[in-house]
Amino acid sequence: MEYSSKLLERAVNEMSQLPGIGKRTALRLVLHMLRQPKEQTLMLSEALQAVRNEVKFCKSCHNISDQDLCEICTTPNRDLGVICVVEDIKDVMAIENTSSFKGLYHVLGGKISPMDGIGPHDLNIESLVKKVKEGTIKELIFALSSTMEGDTTNFYIYKQIKEYEILTSTIARGISVGDELEYADEITLGRSIVNRIPFENSLKH
């Protein structure tokens, strides 16, 4: 693709680094921003810089937050004894949109994947096990994607905490095997949370 401006080319190249954005889409977005008032483009730039430089991760659940503890962890009417274990921050948003879960979350930051060089120590597993050892948690809900990596991660965590008096469950397999959690529709995801099953039962399949 030929560009009449090196500045335009640079902007398109940077924009096309975003997931799902090809060069043609990036060009449309950049040209759109050029047609907007300069103040609007500056607001976008400032918002992106602020989220990159100032966003925090909750010290308790590792969710994105503006404060040391996120809004979910500090909400008074949450069930502090039930923790939903998810891979990513997007999964927290997906489950919250169902309005079916009133406990807390624990964001692992990924899943165990030897092929990608991701092991247990690369994830937020140690802090989860520590919470269980403290004895304040009565149930862990495994809500990882139903993939081989997700199941491996579930089983690894289960082995770490199985000696403690705690109920472990997994979301019902209304989520298709191999599907990513964030792409599930809200009704299916909500039913999977409500109709969760004991984790030991999932090992029999």
Beta strands, then each sheet from edge to edge (+ up, - down):
strand 1: 56-57
strand 2: 64-65
strand 3: 79-86
strand 4: 103-107
strand 5: 139-142
strand 6: 167-170
strand 7: 197-198
sheet 1: 1+ 2-
sheet 2: 4+ 3+ 5+ 6+ 7-
end
